[in-house]
Amino acid sequence: MLESTEAEPVEAPKLSASRTLRDSTGAHILIIDDEAAIRESLDTLLTLEGFEISMAVDGASGIDLLSRNHYDLLLLDLALPGESGIDLLPRIKEIQPELPVIMITAYGTVGNVVDAIRAGAENFTQKPWDNEKLLADIRVAISRHRAEEEVIQLKRTLKQRYNFENIVGKSEPMLRMFDLIGQVAPSRSTVLIQGESGTGKELIAKALHSHSPRRDKPFVPVNTGAVPSELLESTLFGHVKGAFTSAVSSKKGLFEVANGGTLFLDEIGTMGMDMQAKILRVLQDRRFMHLGGTSEIQVDVRIIAATNVNLQQAVRDGRFREDLFYRLNVICLELPPLRARREDIPLLAAHFLKFYAEENGMEPRTLAPDALRVLMDYEWPGNVRELENSMERGVVLSTSKTITADLLPSQLTGSTYSASILDHRPDASLFDLMEEIERRIIADRLERCHWNQTEAAEYFKIPLSTLNQKIKRLNVEIKKRGLRD
């Protein structure tokens, strides 16, 4: 018989009418359990928390409700009459694949838990349950479900409007950026993308290319700051056989490879003055010569350049050609730092958690409330790249489906080196403590830079020679594997 607190006709046997409760959170929970006392207990508990509730007494009526309504969570009894909860799960996932399911049973054996999780259950609770723990599990599951749905819907909307599949954001700065990209992409104009390191400049460049008439032609990225200056000219313009000692054969440059498409010049602010003059000529004439060659080659290439330095200041300092700056700065897109678009942090975090869980063959992960608070309060000097790395770390180190604050990097949580040092070295002098803190900071940064000492020196804003001296004096252990100086 239908369980209902309302005095109105029942439309179908074994199904309850859905009702919106006072102080509703907007989350809609379906309970499938054959015991009236269990349904009443859960209904009372969840009603007080402001959830919207629907109930069914067996699998058939539950499946019928699922086929006609959208739910944010399912509380499913393991021992249902006829078809068990575990047997029912595949059918449930066919109807609503992303629906989180919490199994409820009086028989909480290890085998049951394993079977339920393998079948797609989000979590498992045993009768009699702890109200606070159950409510916490429900909130976490609903929060993850809503975040994932929002990411999916946002990506679908952006793809339909702009074909931007890998850019996540709903904040006002990003919506303005999407509109600008939509306007700029179809043109032939040169674009300069400015923004801090880690804001996603290459993703924006790819979006401009994929939404342009050149989408079927090559998109060729090159990090001009990562190519040694003596090789950059050959890389971009190609060379003829014998142009230099190791030129045993002729080779096309990236301008030729990108012909008809887009050439993305990343970190253009690091380019030397001689190379800047050559780039300027190509922008002006659409012609260049191979290194060591004598004939001009004409190309049709759209240039998109990016930098994390202030090019106007570089012009004033005499480090960047003014004429090249104005050639590049036809259309300038300023990417906002992550701290200026905090509204996007939960969406980005959910996106990266889903990606790295799938990449590592793990169950979906979600953020605990304390971890989300940390992410929202942090200043993100490394921007989206730093957030991505933090989420990857959380997924890899997690042993449960919830990422808690203790799994986040120490610089996010605000934990300091000094507290642990004082605990373990109570008799050390101030000088010794300061050296130990400095040693740990340097080692931590080197690890984050994949042991690239040049990159670490730039981060610390000190000469490479100074960093090398500190590494030797402090006996900082360097991992040889992956060392890129």
C-alpha positions in Angstrom: 0.0 0.0 0.0 1.2 3.5 -0.8 2.9 5.5 2.0 1.6 9.0 1.9 1.0 11.8 4.4 -1.5 13.6 2.1 -5.2 12.9 2.0 -5.5 12.8 -1.8 -6.2 9.9 -4.2 -3.3 7.7 -5.2 -2.9 7.5 -9.0 -1.0 4.2 -9.2 -0.5 1.3 -6.8 2.7 1.1 -4.7 3.8 4.6 -5.6 3.7 7.7 -3.4 2.9 11.2 -4.6 6.0 13.5 -4.6 5.7 16.5 -2.4 7.7 19.7 -2.0 8.6 20.1 1.7 9.0 23.3 3.7 12.5 24.8 3.5 13.2 22.5 0.6 16.8 22.4 -0.6 15.5 21.6 -4.1 17.2 18.2 -4.0 14.8 15.4 -4.9 15.4 12.0 -3.2 13.8 8.7 -4.1 13.5 6.0 -1.4 12.9 2.4 -2.4 12.3 0.2 0.6 9.7 -2.4 1.4 9.6 -1.7 5.2 7.1 1.0 6.1 8.9 1.8 9.3 12.1 2.5 7.4 10.4 4.7 4.9 8.6 6.7 7.6 11.9 7.1 9.5 13.8 8.3 6.5 10.9 10.5 5.4 10.8 12.2 8.8 14.6 12.7 8.9 14.9 14.1 5.4 11.8 16.2 5.6 13.3 18.1 8.6 16.4 18.7 6.4 14.3 20.2 3.7 14.5 17.6 0.9 11.9 16.7 -1.6 10.9 13.0 -1.1 9.3 10.3 -3.3 8.9 6.7 -2.1 8.3 3.3 -3.6 7.8 -0.1 -1.9 9.5 -2.3 -4.5 11.7 -2.4 -7.5 9.0 -2.3 -10.1 7.3 0.9 -8.7 10.7 2.4 -8.2 11.7 1.9 -11.8 8.4 3.4 -12.9 9.1 6.5 -10.9 12.7 6.8 -12.2 11.4 6.6 -15.8 9.1 9.5 -15.2 11.0 11.8 -12.9 14.4 13.3 -12.3 16.1 12.6 -8.9 19.2 13.9 -7.2 19.7 10.7 -5.1 18.3 7.3 -4.6 18.2 5.5 -1.2 17.9 1.8 -2.2 17.2 -1.2 0.1 19.4 -4.2 -0.6 16.8 -6.9 0.4 13.7 -5.9 -1.7 11.0 -8.5 -2.4 11.6 -10.3 -5.7 14.4 -8.4 -7.4 17.1 -7.4 -4.9 18.6 -3.9 -4.8 21.9 -5.0 -6.3 20.0 -6.8 -9.2 18.0 -3.6 -9.7 21.1 -1.3 -10.0 21.9 -2.0 -13.7 18.3 -1.1 -14.7 18.5 2.1 -12.6 21.8 3.1 -14.2 20.3 2.6 -17.7 17.5 5.1 -16.9 19.6 7.7 -15.0 23.3 6.8 -15.4 24.7 9.6 -13.2 22.2 9.1 -10.3 24.1 8.6 -7.0 22.8 5.5 -5.1 23.2 4.8 -1.4 22.4 1.2 -0.5 20.6 0.6 2.8 20.6 -2.9 4.5 20.6 -4.8 7.7 23.1 -7.2 6.2 26.3 -5.1 5.8 28.7 -7.9 4.9 31.9 -7.2 3.0 30.6 -9.2 0.1 27.4 -7.1 -0.1 29.4 -3.9 0.1 31.7 -4.9 -2.7 28.9 -6.2 -4.9 26.9 -2.9 -4.4 29.9 -0.7 -5.2 30.8 -2.7 -8.3 27.2 -2.5 -9.5 27.4 1.3 -9.3 26.3 2.3 -5.7 27.8 5.6 -4.4 27.9 4.5 -0.8 26.6 1.9 1.7 24.9 2.4 5.1 23.7 -0.2 7.6 20.6 -0.4 9.6 20.2 1.1 12.1 22.1 4.1 10.7 23.7 7.1 12.3 21.6 10.1 11.3 24.4 12.6 11.1 26.6 10.3 9.0 23.8 9.4 6.7 22.9 13.0 6.2 26.6 13.9 5.5 26.8 11.1 2.9 23.6 12.3 1.3 24.8 15.9 1.1 28.2 14.9 -0.4 26.6 12.6 -3.0 24.1 15.3 -4.0 26.8 18.0 -4.1 29.0 15.9 -6.4 26.0 14.9 -8.6 24.9 18.5 -9.1 28.5 19.7 -9.8 28.9 17.0 -12.4 25.6 17.8 -14.0 26.4 21.5 -14.1 29.8 20.7 -15.8 28.1 18.5 -18.4 25.4 21.1 -19.1 27.9 23.9 -19.3 30.1 22.0 -21.7 27.0 21.1 -23.8 25.9 24.7 -24.0 29.4 26.0 -24.8 29.9 23.3 -27.5 26.6 24.2 -29.1 27.3 27.9 -29.0 31.1 28.0 -29.5 32.4 24.5 -29.9 34.6 25.1 -26.9 34.9 21.5 -25.5 37.7 21.9 -23.0 37.0 25.3 -21.5 35.0 25.3 -18.3 33.6 28.5 -16.8 30.3 30.3 -16.1 31.6 33.5 -14.4 31.0 36.9 -15.9 34.7 37.4 -17.0 34.7 34.0 -18.8 31.3 34.6 -20.4 32.6 37.9 -21.8 35.7 36.0 -23.0 33.5 33.4 -24.8 31.6 36.2 -26.5 34.9 37.8 -27.6 36.2 34.6 -29.0 33.0 34.1 -30.9 33.4 37.5 -32.5 37.2 37.3 -33.1 37.6 33.7 -34.3 36.1 34.1 -37.9 38.4 37.0 -38.7 42.0 36.8 -40.2 43.3 39.3 -37.6 46.4 38.6 -35.4 45.4 38.0 -31.8 47.5 38.6 -28.7 46.4 36.6 -25.6 47.7 38.0 -22.3 47.3 36.4 -18.9 49.2 35.0 -16.0 50.9 31.6 -16.2 48.4 28.7 -16.0 45.3 30.6 -17.1 44.8 28.5 -20.2 46.1 30.7 -23.0 46.7 27.7 -25.4 43.1 26.5 -24.8 41.8 29.9 -25.9 44.1 29.8 -29.0 42.8 26.4 -29.9 39.2 27.7 -29.5 39.9 30.6 -31.8 41.3 28.2 -34.4 38.6 25.6 -34.1 35.9 28.3 -34.6 37.6 29.9 -37.5 37.4 29.1 -41.3 40.9 27.6 -40.8 39.5 24.8 -38.5 40.3 22.1 -41.1 43.9 23.3 -41.5 46.8 22.8 -39.0 47.0 24.4 -35.5 50.7 24.5 -34.7 51.8 25.5 -31.2 55.3 26.4 -30.3 56.6 27.6 -26.9 59.2 30.1 -28.1 60.6 30.4 -24.6 61.4 26.6 -24.4 63.4 26.6 -27.7 67.0 27.7 -27.5 67.5 31.0 -29.3 70.0 29.5 -31.7 67.5 26.9 -32.8 64.4 29.0 -32.9 65.0 30.5 -36.3 65.4 27.1 -37.9 62.4 25.8 -36.0 60.1 28.5 -37.3 61.5 29.1 -40.8 63.2 25.8 -41.6 66.7 25.5 -43.2 68.4 24.2 -46.3 71.0 21.4 -46.3 74.3 22.7 -45.1 72.9 25.8 -43.5 74.8 24.9 -40.4 77.0 22.0 -39.2 74.3 19.5 -38.3 71.9 20.4 -41.2 72.4 17.2 -43.2 69.2 17.7 -45.0 66.6 20.5 -45.7 63.8 20.8 -43.3 60.5 22.8 -43.3 59.8 25.3 -40.6 56.6 25.6 -38.6 55.4 28.5 -40.7 55.3 26.2 -43.7 53.7 23.4 -41.6 51.0 25.8 -40.4 50.3 27.2 -43.9 46.6 27.8 -44.3 46.1 27.3 -40.6 47.1 28.9 -37.3 50.6 29.3 -35.7 50.4 29.8 -32.0 53.5 31.6 -30.6 53.5 31.0 -26.9 55.7 33.0 -24.4 56.5 35.5 -27.2 57.8 37.9 -24.6 60.9 35.8 -24.1 61.9 36.1 -27.8 65.2 37.8 -28.6 65.3 41.1 -30.5 66.8 39.6 -33.7 64.1 37.0 -33.9 61.5 39.6 -33.2 62.6 41.5 -36.3 62.2 38.3 -38.5 58.7 37.7 -37.0 57.7 41.3 -37.8 58.8 40.8 -41.4 56.6 37.7 -41.8 53.6 39.5 -40.3 54.1 42.4 -42.7 54.9 40.6 -45.9 53.7 37.0 -45.4 57.1 36.0 -46.8 60.3 34.5 -45.3 63.4 32.5 -46.3 64.8 29.3 -45.1 67.8 29.6 -42.9 70.7 29.5 -45.4 68.3 29.8 -48.4 68.0 32.4 -51.1 64.4 32.2 -52.3 61.4 33.7 -50.6 58.5 31.5 -49.5 55.0 32.9 -49.2 52.6 31.6 -46.6 49.0 32.2 -45.4 49.2 31.8 -41.6 47.2 33.4 -38.9 49.4 34.3 -35.9 48.1 34.0 -32.4 50.6 35.0 -29.8 50.5 34.7 -26.0 52.5 36.0 -23.1 52.4 36.2 -19.3 54.6 39.3 -19.2 53.6 43.0 -19.7 54.7 43.6 -23.3 54.0 47.4 -23.0 56.5 47.5 -20.1 58.9 45.3 -22.1 58.7 47.9 -24.9 59.4 50.7 -22.4 62.4 48.7 -21.1 63.7 48.2 -24.6 63.3 44.4 -24.4 60.5 44.2 -27.0 60.1 45.9 -30.4 57.4 48.5 -30.4 56.5 47.9 -34.0 56.1 44.2 -33.4 53.9 44.9 -30.3 51.5 46.9 -32.4 51.5 44.3 -35.1 50.6 41.6 -32.6 48.2 43.7 -30.6 45.6 44.0 -33.3 43.1 42.2 -31.0 44.1 41.6 -27.4 42.3 39.1 -25.2 43.1 39.5 -21.4 42.5 36.2 -19.7 41.4 36.6 -16.1 43.3 35.0 -13.3 41.5 32.3 -11.3 41.2 34.5 -8.2 39.1 36.9 -10.4 36.7 34.1 -11.4 36.2 32.2 -8.1 32.7 31.2 -9.2 34.3 28.8 -11.6 36.4 27.0 -9.0 33.8 24.3 -8.0 33.1 23.6 -11.7 36.7 23.3 -12.6 37.5 21.2 -9.6 34.6 18.8 -10.5 35.8 18.6 -14.1 39.4 17.7 -13.1 38.3 15.2 -10.4 36.2 13.4 -13.0 38.9 13.5 -15.6 41.7 12.1 -13.3 39.5 9.5 -11.6 38.7 8.1 -15.1 42.3 8.4 -16.2 43.4 6.4 -13.2 40.6 3.8 -13.4 39.1 5.0 -10.1 35.5 5.7 -8.9 34.3 9.3 -9.2 35.7 11.6 -6.5 34.0 14.6 -4.9 35.2 17.4 -2.6 34.4 17.5 1.1 33.1 20.9 2.3 36.3 21.7 4.1 38.3 21.1 0.9 36.0 23.3 -1.2 36.4 26.1 1.4 40.2 25.8 1.1 39.9 26.1 -2.7 37.6 29.1 -2.5 39.8 31.0 -0.1 43.2 30.4 -1.8 44.7 33.0 -4.1 45.9 30.6 -6.9 49.1 32.1 -8.1 49.4 29.2 -10.5 45.8 29.6 -11.7 43.9 26.8 -13.4 47.1 24.7 -13.9 47.7 24.8 -10.2 44.1 23.8 -9.5 44.4 20.9 -11.9 47.6 19.7 -10.3 45.9 19.9 -6.9 42.9 17.9 -8.0 45.1 15.2 -9.7 47.1 14.9 -6.4 43.9 14.6 -4.4 42.6 11.8 -6.7 45.8 9.8 -6.7 46.3 10.1 -2.9 42.6 9.4 -2.0 41.5 6.1 -0.5 37.8 7.0 -0.5 35.4 8.9 -2.8 35.7 12.1 -0.9 38.7 14.5 -1.2 39.3 16.1 2.2 41.4 19.2 2.9 44.3 17.1 4.2 44.8 15.7 0.7 45.4 19.1 -0.7 48.9 20.6 -1.1 50.3 22.4 1.9 50.4 25.8 0.2 46.6 25.7 -0.3 45.7 24.8 3.3 48.1 27.4 4.7 50.1 24.9 6.7 53.6 26.0 7.3 56.9 24.3 7.5 57.9 25.9 10.8 55.3 24.1 12.9 56.5 20.6 12.1 60.2 21.7 12.4 59.6 23.2 15.8 57.9 20.0 17.0 60.8 17.7 15.7 63.7 20.0 16.5 62.9 21.7 19.8 66.6 22.3 20.6 67.6 23.8 17.3 68.9 27.3 17.0 67.1 30.0 15.1 69.7 29.9 12.3 69.3 26.1 12.0 65.5 26.4 11.9 65.7 29.1 9.2 68.0 26.9 7.1 65.7 24.0 7.4 62.7 26.0 6.3 64.6 27.4 3.4 65.8 23.9 2.4 62.2 22.6 2.4 60.8 25.5 0.4 63.5 25.1 -2.3 63.0 21.3 -2.4 59.2 21.7 -2.6 59.4 24.3 -5.5 61.9 22.1 -7.4 59.6 19.2 -7.2 56.7 21.3 -8.4 58.9 22.4 -11.3 59.8 18.8 -12.2 63.3 19.5 -11.0 63.8 22.3 -13.6 66.2 24.6 -11.7 65.8 27.4 -14.3 62.1 27.5 -13.8 62.5 27.4 -10.0 64.9 30.3 -10.1 62.5 32.3 -12.2 59.7 31.6 -9.6 62.0 32.7 -6.7 63.0 35.8 -8.8 66.7 35.0 -8.2 69.6 34.3 -10.6 70.1 30.6 -11.4 73.6 30.8 -10.0 72.2 31.9 -6.7 69.8 29.1 -6.6 72.6 26.6 -7.4 74.7 28.0 -4.5 71.8 27.6 -2.1 71.1 24.0 -3.3 74.8 23.1 -2.6 75.0 25.0 0.7 71.7 23.6 2.1 72.4 20.0 0.7 69.0 20.0 -1.1 68.5 16.6 -2.6 68.0 16.7 -6.4 66.2 13.9 -8.2 68.1 13.3 -11.4 65.3 11.6 -13.2 63.3 14.3 -15.1 65.9 17.0 -14.4 65.5 19.7 -17.0 68.0 22.6 -16.3 
